[in-house]
């Protein structure tokens, strides 16, 4: 049982280590994980209270991850951890686990992400199920999305069909905006909006049934009472002009979404560096309809005050066109009930 987690942990250490400029051996990692089984009740790393988490029976489990789940293949790497497929031993339900290295990531960052995910309940936000405190890792269990991420979907489309027709992804665009509107309604800024962090249920995102959910909240921050941020986090190519000035708020997420939409429809980013981000205006392909261009332009206004808010974007006319009589909002509302019925809490799963 420990061998499975040891292998996963070793891969996580390797992936994170390469990013940080060093790597640890699998032997060292497996020895640490074996020690976890013996010292789990003594070490401060295994208690939710040690990181400021409320240790509820459902969400913060006193059990070890491998007692309840088997860990499978790596699915991807986020800002603060590596995500693996895993299966609940009792129910057989397929979920995902994000393994966050306690050495590489400050405990406050881990605590904040886990606490934040517990408060988020929206059909376009990846659902949190449980958190497990191992000796070397904090393991956050969440929904698994089998279609990969938005970048995977885009690359598949470009390789098989060429440029993306904007009307084919209106339903996807609406769901991405909806996720950000929900966060901003709670005064939360994500700060790492990019295609890699939008997960899909179906690789072919043209499918009207494709469901999209925002993930990876390692850089998210709550903003209240006019609070502004200055730290340079996230992915630079998606930075809004005000991040370079180290004075920004919620609308950096809107800018980043505009960059994603432009990239999806043109196959390349509109700006290549800080100078272009600050002064260059995006040039749209002629094939894009004026209303679609306006939709993207509203998110890429250089002046933060004039840039559209999430509430503005969600009601933009481009998102409410339909070829089959069903608007993206109606389709999303119909899926919300299905999503609620799939929900379960951490620990034992009722089937």
Buried (B, 14 or more C-beta within 10 A) or exposed (E): EBEBBBBBBBBBBBBBBEEEEEEBEBEEBBEBBBBBBEEBEEBEBBBBEBBEBEBBEEBBBBBBBBEBBBBBEBBBBBBBBBBBBBBBEEBEBEBBBBBBBBEBBEBEBBBBBBBBBBEBEBBBBBBBBBBBBBBBBBBBBBBBBEBBBBBBBBBBBEEEEEEBEBBBBBBBBBBBBBBBBBBBEEBBBBBBBBBBBBBBBBBBBBBBEBBBBBBBBBBBBEBEEEEEBEEEBBBEBBBBBBBBEEEBBBBBBBBBBBBBBBBBBBBEBBBEEEEEBBEEEBEBEEEBEEEBBBBBBBBBBBEBEEBBBBEBBBEBEBBBBBEEEEBBBEBBEEBEEEBEEEEBBBBBBEE
